[in-house]
Amino acid sequence: MEEQKIEDLLAKEPIRRLKINDCEVTLLGTAHISQKSVDAVDMLIRTENPDTVCIELCDSRMKSVKNPEHWKQLDIFKVFKDRKMYLLLASMILSSFQKKLGKGDIKPGDEMRKAMTLGEERNLKIVPVDREIQTTLRRAWGNVSFFSKSYLISALISSLLVKEDVSDEKIEEMKSDDMLNDLFSQLPHKFDQIKKVIIDERDQFLAQKIRDASKDSKKLLAVVGAGHLKGIMDYIETDREIHELDEIPKPGFFSKISYFILPAIILSLLAYTVYDLGAGAGLELVYSWILVKGTLSALGALIALAHPYSILLAFLAAPIGNFNPIIKPGWVAALCESWLRKPLVEDFEKIADDSEHFSGYWKNRVIRIFLVLLLPQLGSSIGTFIVTMKGFRELL
């Protein structure tokens, strides 16, 4: 009777079975915030006794799942010093958005935690089969234009403001094979490259990693997001080379010269101002450049409620930021802020809750550091536009 009940429950889950050489492979599609997915993982491991469990995590995410206290070990100053703040921001927003979807005691990725816990209890081989999240994000970021990047950043940040109330029925719909494809089909075609990186490439990567794991296994269970099931089944029957999918794209020609275009325009404008209107007009343009950019950048830091030293550094860095890709006002100010006001563990834990309220952006030290990164940079960019337009008007 118990076995029949288990079979009935599993019959409602998206499960695919196949054989790769001598290995019996079971693919379980999950919704990352579903209690039924957690239960399905539990039942499959206990009843089918696989010797290998593959999970849709990369090495770094598996370590953080294993160690819930990893926030205590994160040196945010080092994150900003190594210029990994945008990767942290994207990861933070995505995990925060997932956390908002969670209901009750279910946390995002609990089905993966269950697979790891049971696997360790039974001495099973646990294999993370996803691509490193930093590689995926950097490949996605490198494949879109400047305007698409701006759109994506605004879309990600706006997702923090949304408080989702997701029903149990909606959560179960997330296990539909086609739901993820439907989601991306609604995006403009200019984002096809992002879909390719985040979905299609990872389908290939996951399929091959599962194939590789099956070579040393007789019975394998792979726990993956249901949206990947169809893609994995399309690729898993054949061995393929995936090393190219694990590489960071090199910057293109335009990206390489983009750092020099604006400084060249600014210096040319200054030189022509001196030539046409005299040294006094050129000196006035330089003063305007320093005061307008510095003031607007410092104002951005002030709005972010940055430390006085961070505000001062934003002012000093803004006038030279266009001529030195390392010294950007937002980055310098955020680096100082992360050193002087290190976030507490509770700041990381409350990101999802604090981001639902406007005041929470200034209350939470982690989010505020990103405000200190973004607002001085925005102020500096506005200053560049104002002073450049002023210079052109004077020449005309």
C-alpha positions as CSV (number, residue, x, y, z in Angstrom):
1,M,0.0,0.0,0.0
2,E,2.8,2.4,0.9
3,E,4.6,1.6,-2.3
4,Q,1.5,2.3,-4.3
5,K,1.1,5.7,-2.6
6,I,4.7,6.6,-3.4
7,E,4.2,5.6,-7.0
8,D,1.0,7.7,-7.2
9,L,2.8,10.7,-5.8
10,L,5.8,10.4,-8.1
11,A,3.5,9.9,-11.1
12,K,2.6,13.6,-10.7
13,E,6.2,14.8,-10.9
14,P,8.1,15.6,-14.1
15,I,10.5,12.5,-14.2
16,R,12.4,11.3,-17.2
17,R,14.2,7.9,-17.4
18,L,16.8,6.7,-19.8
19,K,19.8,4.4,-20.0
20,I,23.3,5.7,-20.8
21,N,25.6,2.7,-21.5
22,D,25.2,0.5,-18.4
23,C,23.8,3.3,-16.1
24,E,20.1,3.8,-15.3
25,V,19.6,7.5,-15.3
26,T,16.6,9.3,-13.7
27,L,16.0,13.0,-14.2
28,L,13.7,14.7,-11.7
29,G,12.4,18.2,-12.6
30,T,11.8,20.4,-9.7
31,A,10.5,23.9,-8.7
32,H,13.1,25.4,-6.4
33,I,10.5,26.5,-3.8
34,S,8.2,23.4,-3.8
35,Q,7.6,21.1,-0.9
36,K,6.5,18.5,-3.3
37,S,9.8,18.6,-5.1
38,V,11.6,18.2,-1.7
39,D,9.4,15.2,-1.0
40,A,10.0,13.7,-4.5
41,V,13.8,13.9,-3.9
42,D,13.4,12.1,-0.6
43,M,11.2,9.4,-2.1
44,L,13.4,8.7,-5.1
45,I,16.6,8.4,-3.1
46,R,15.0,6.2,-0.5
47,T,13.1,3.9,-2.9
48,E,15.5,3.7,-5.9
49,N,18.8,3.7,-4.0
50,P,21.0,5.4,-6.6
51,D,24.8,5.3,-6.1
52,T,25.2,8.8,-7.6
53,V,23.2,12.0,-7.2
54,C,23.7,14.9,-9.5
55,I,22.5,18.3,-8.5
56,E,21.9,21.5,-10.4
57,L,24.5,23.5,-8.5
58,C,28.0,24.6,-9.3
59,D,31.0,24.0,-7.0
60,S,30.8,27.5,-5.4
61,R,27.0,27.4,-4.9
62,M,27.2,23.9,-3.4
63,K,29.7,25.1,-0.9
64,S,27.5,28.0,0.1
65,V,24.5,25.6,0.4
66,K,26.6,23.3,2.6
67,N,27.6,26.2,4.8
68,P,24.6,28.4,5.7
69,E,26.9,30.6,7.6
70,H,29.0,31.6,4.6
71,W,27.9,35.2,4.9
72,K,30.1,35.4,8.0
73,Q,33.1,34.6,5.9
74,L,32.4,37.0,3.1
75,D,34.8,39.9,3.0
76,I,32.8,42.5,1.0
77,F,35.8,44.8,0.9
78,K,37.7,42.2,-1.0
79,V,34.7,41.7,-3.3
80,F,34.8,45.3,-4.3
81,K,38.6,45.4,-4.4
82,D,38.6,42.5,-6.9
83,R,35.8,44.2,-8.9
84,K,33.4,41.4,-8.4
85,M,30.6,43.7,-7.1
86,Y,28.4,43.4,-10.2
87,L,28.5,39.6,-10.0
88,L,27.7,39.8,-6.3
89,L,24.8,42.2,-7.1
90,A,23.3,40.0,-9.7
91,S,23.6,36.9,-7.5
92,M,22.2,38.8,-4.6
93,I,19.2,40.1,-6.5
94,L,18.4,36.7,-8.0
95,S,18.6,34.8,-4.7
96,S,16.7,37.6,-3.0
97,F,13.9,37.4,-5.6
98,Q,13.8,33.6,-5.2
99,K,13.6,33.9,-1.4
100,K,10.5,36.2,-1.8
101,L,8.8,33.4,-3.7
102,G,9.4,30.9,-0.9
103,K,6.5,30.1,1.4
104,G,6.6,29.1,5.0
105,D,9.5,26.8,5.9
106,I,10.5,26.2,2.3
107,K,13.7,28.0,1.2
108,P,14.9,28.3,-2.4
109,G,17.0,25.2,-3.2
110,D,15.7,23.0,-0.4
111,E,15.3,20.1,-2.8
112,M,19.0,20.3,-3.5
113,R,19.8,20.5,0.2
114,K,17.7,17.4,0.7
115,A,19.5,15.6,-2.1
116,M,22.9,16.5,-0.5
117,T,21.8,15.6,3.0
118,L,20.4,12.2,2.1
119,G,23.3,11.5,-0.2
120,E,25.9,12.2,2.5
121,E,23.9,10.0,5.0
122,R,24.0,7.1,2.5
123,N,27.6,7.7,1.4
124,L,26.4,8.4,-2.2
125,K,28.5,10.2,-4.7
126,I,27.3,13.8,-5.0
127,V,28.1,15.6,-8.2
128,P,27.5,19.3,-8.9
129,V,26.7,19.5,-12.6
130,D,25.9,23.1,-13.3
131,R,28.3,25.7,-14.7
132,E,29.9,28.2,-12.3
133,I,27.5,31.0,-11.8
134,Q,30.2,33.7,-12.4
135,T,30.9,32.1,-15.8
136,T,27.2,32.1,-16.7
137,L,26.7,35.7,-15.6
138,R,29.8,37.0,-17.3
139,R,29.0,35.2,-20.6
140,A,25.5,36.6,-20.5
141,W,26.8,40.1,-19.7
142,G,29.3,40.0,-22.5
143,N,26.7,39.1,-25.1
144,V,24.4,42.1,-24.8
145,S,24.8,45.7,-25.8
146,F,25.1,48.7,-23.5
147,F,21.4,49.6,-23.7
148,S,20.4,46.0,-23.1
149,K,22.6,45.9,-20.1
150,S,20.9,49.1,-18.8
151,Y,17.5,47.5,-19.3
152,L,18.6,44.3,-17.5
153,I,20.0,46.2,-14.5
154,S,16.8,48.2,-14.2
155,A,14.7,45.0,-14.5
156,L,16.8,43.2,-11.9
157,I,16.6,46.1,-9.4
158,S,12.9,46.6,-10.0
159,S,12.4,42.9,-9.1
160,L,13.6,43.7,-5.6
161,L,10.7,46.0,-5.2
162,V,8.1,43.4,-6.0
163,K,6.6,41.4,-3.2
164,E,5.3,38.2,-4.7
165,D,2.4,36.2,-3.3
166,V,2.7,32.9,-5.1
167,S,0.1,30.2,-4.6
168,D,0.9,26.5,-4.2
169,E,-0.8,25.9,-7.6
170,K,1.5,28.5,-9.3
171,I,4.6,26.9,-7.7
172,E,3.6,23.5,-9.1
173,E,3.1,25.1,-12.6
174,M,6.8,26.0,-12.4
175,K,7.5,22.3,-13.1
176,S,6.0,22.6,-16.6
177,D,8.7,21.7,-19.2
178,D,7.7,24.7,-21.3
179,M,7.2,27.3,-18.7
180,L,10.8,28.6,-18.8
181,N,10.7,28.7,-22.6
182,D,7.4,30.6,-22.5
183,L,8.9,33.1,-20.2
184,F,11.9,33.8,-22.5
185,S,9.7,33.8,-25.6
186,Q,8.0,36.9,-24.3
187,L,11.2,38.8,-24.1
188,P,12.3,41.0,-27.0
189,H,14.5,39.3,-29.6
190,K,17.5,41.4,-28.6
191,F,17.7,39.2,-25.4
192,D,17.9,35.9,-27.4
193,Q,21.6,35.8,-26.6
194,I,20.9,35.9,-22.9
195,K,18.4,33.0,-23.2
196,K,21.1,31.1,-25.1
197,V,23.6,31.6,-22.3
198,I,21.4,31.1,-19.3
199,I,19.1,28.3,-20.7
200,D,20.4,26.7,-23.9
201,E,24.1,26.6,-23.0
202,R,23.4,25.3,-19.5
203,D,21.1,22.6,-21.0
204,Q,24.1,21.4,-23.0
205,F,26.5,21.8,-20.0
206,L,24.1,19.9,-17.6
207,A,23.5,17.1,-20.1
208,Q,27.2,16.5,-20.6
209,K,28.1,16.6,-16.9
210,I,25.3,14.1,-16.2
211,R,26.7,11.9,-19.0
212,D,30.2,12.2,-17.5
213,A,28.9,11.2,-14.1
214,S,27.1,8.2,-15.5
215,K,30.3,6.7,-16.6
216,D,31.3,5.8,-13.1
217,S,27.7,4.9,-12.0
218,K,25.2,2.1,-12.2
219,K,22.2,4.1,-11.0
220,L,22.1,7.9,-11.1
221,L,19.5,10.4,-10.0
222,A,19.8,14.0,-11.4
223,V,17.9,16.8,-9.6
224,V,17.4,19.7,-12.0
225,G,15.0,22.6,-12.5
226,A,12.0,21.4,-14.5
227,G,12.6,24.1,-17.1
228,H,15.8,22.4,-18.1
229,L,14.3,18.9,-18.6
230,K,13.4,19.2,-22.3
231,G,16.8,20.7,-23.2
232,I,18.8,18.1,-21.2
233,M,16.8,15.3,-23.0
234,D,17.6,16.9,-26.3
235,Y,21.4,16.8,-25.7
236,I,22.0,13.9,-23.2
237,E,22.0,11.0,-25.7
238,T,25.3,12.2,-27.4
239,D,28.7,13.1,-26.0
240,R,29.8,16.6,-26.9
241,E,32.6,19.0,-26.2
242,I,31.7,21.7,-23.7
243,H,35.0,23.5,-22.9
244,E,34.0,26.5,-25.0
245,L,30.9,26.9,-22.8
246,D,33.1,27.3,-19.8
247,E,35.2,30.2,-21.2
248,I,34.8,33.9,-20.4
249,P,34.3,35.8,-23.7
250,K,37.1,38.2,-24.6
251,P,36.1,41.9,-25.0
252,G,35.4,42.9,-28.6
253,F,37.1,45.7,-30.5
254,F,34.5,48.3,-29.5
255,S,34.7,47.4,-25.8
256,K,38.5,47.8,-26.0
257,I,38.4,51.3,-27.6
258,S,35.3,52.5,-25.7
259,Y,37.5,53.6,-22.8
260,F,39.4,55.9,-25.1
261,I,36.5,57.4,-27.1
262,L,35.0,59.7,-24.5
263,P,38.4,61.0,-23.1
264,A,39.5,61.7,-26.7
265,I,36.3,63.7,-27.3
266,I,36.7,65.6,-24.0
267,L,40.4,66.5,-24.7
268,S,39.6,67.5,-28.2
269,L,36.9,69.8,-27.0
270,L,39.2,71.3,-24.4
271,A,42.0,71.8,-27.0
272,Y,39.6,73.4,-29.5
273,T,38.2,75.7,-26.8
274,V,41.7,77.0,-26.0
275,Y,42.4,77.4,-29.7
276,D,39.2,79.2,-30.5
277,L,38.3,81.1,-27.3
278,G,41.6,81.3,-25.5
279,A,43.3,79.9,-22.5
280,G,40.9,81.6,-20.1
281,A,37.9,79.8,-21.6
282,G,39.8,76.5,-21.5
283,L,40.6,77.0,-17.9
284,E,36.9,77.8,-17.1
285,L,35.9,74.6,-18.8
286,V,38.4,72.7,-16.7
287,Y,37.0,74.3,-13.5
288,S,33.4,73.4,-14.6
289,W,34.5,69.9,-15.3
290,I,35.9,69.5,-11.8
291,L,33.2,71.3,-9.9
292,V,30.1,70.0,-11.7
293,K,31.2,66.3,-12.0
294,G,32.7,66.3,-8.5
295,T,29.6,68.0,-6.9
296,L,27.1,65.7,-8.6
297,S,29.0,62.6,-7.8
298,A,29.4,63.7,-4.1
299,L,25.6,64.5,-4.1
300,G,24.9,60.9,-5.3
301,A,27.0,59.6,-2.4
302,L,25.3,61.9,0.0
303,I,21.8,60.7,-1.2
304,A,23.1,57.2,-0.5
305,L,24.0,58.3,3.1
306,A,27.6,57.4,2.5
307,H,30.3,58.0,5.1
308,P,31.8,61.5,4.8
309,Y,35.1,60.0,3.6
310,S,33.2,58.1,0.9
311,I,31.5,61.4,-0.2
312,L,34.9,63.2,-0.4
313,L,36.5,60.4,-2.4
314,A,33.5,60.4,-4.8
315,F,34.1,64.2,-5.4
316,L,37.8,63.7,-5.9
317,A,37.5,60.7,-8.2
318,A,34.8,62.0,-10.5
319,P,36.9,64.5,-12.5
320,I,39.5,61.9,-13.4
321,G,37.3,58.9,-13.7
322,N,36.8,59.3,-17.4
323,F,40.5,59.2,-18.0
324,N,41.4,56.3,-15.8
325,P,39.2,53.1,-15.9
326,I,40.5,52.1,-12.5
327,I,39.5,55.3,-10.6
328,K,35.7,55.4,-11.0
329,P,33.9,57.6,-8.4
330,G,31.2,54.9,-7.6
331,W,33.8,52.2,-7.2
332,V,36.2,54.3,-5.1
333,A,33.3,55.4,-2.8
334,A,31.9,51.9,-2.5
335,L,35.3,50.5,-1.7
336,C,35.8,53.1,1.1
337,E,32.2,52.4,2.3
338,S,32.8,48.7,2.5
339,W,35.9,49.3,4.5
340,L,34.5,51.8,7.0
341,R,31.0,50.2,7.3
342,K,31.3,46.5,7.0
343,P,27.9,44.8,6.7
344,L,26.8,42.5,9.5
345,V,25.6,39.0,9.0
346,E,22.0,40.1,9.6
347,D,22.3,42.6,6.8
348,F,22.9,39.7,4.3
349,E,20.1,37.7,5.9
350,K,17.6,40.5,5.6
351,I,18.3,41.6,2.0
352,A,15.0,40.1,0.7
353,D,12.9,41.7,3.5
354,D,14.6,45.1,3.5
355,S,14.5,45.4,-0.3
356,E,10.6,45.4,-0.1
357,H,10.6,48.8,1.6
358,F,12.1,52.0,0.2
359,S,13.7,52.9,3.6
360,G,15.3,49.4,3.7
361,Y,17.7,50.4,0.9
362,W,19.4,52.8,3.3
363,K,18.9,50.7,6.4
364,N,20.6,47.6,5.0
365,R,24.3,48.1,4.8
366,V,24.8,45.6,1.9
367,I,22.2,47.3,-0.3
368,R,23.4,50.8,0.7
369,I,26.9,49.9,-0.4
370,F,25.5,49.3,-3.9
371,L,23.7,52.6,-3.7
372,V,27.1,54.2,-3.0
373,L,28.4,52.4,-6.0
374,L,25.6,53.4,-8.4
375,L,24.5,56.9,-7.4
376,P,27.9,58.7,-7.5
377,Q,28.6,57.0,-10.9
378,L,25.2,58.3,-12.1
379,G,25.9,61.8,-10.8
380,S,29.3,61.8,-12.5
381,S,27.8,60.7,-15.8
382,I,25.2,63.5,-15.6
383,G,28.0,65.9,-14.9
384,T,29.9,64.7,-18.0
385,F,26.9,65.3,-20.2
386,I,26.2,68.8,-18.7
387,V,29.8,70.1,-19.1
388,T,30.3,68.6,-22.5
389,M,27.1,70.2,-23.8
390,K,28.2,73.5,-22.2
391,G,31.5,73.3,-24.1
392,F,29.8,72.6,-27.4
393,R,27.4,75.5,-26.9
394,E,30.2,78.0,-26.2
395,L,32.0,76.9,-29.4
396,L,28.8,77.3,-31.4
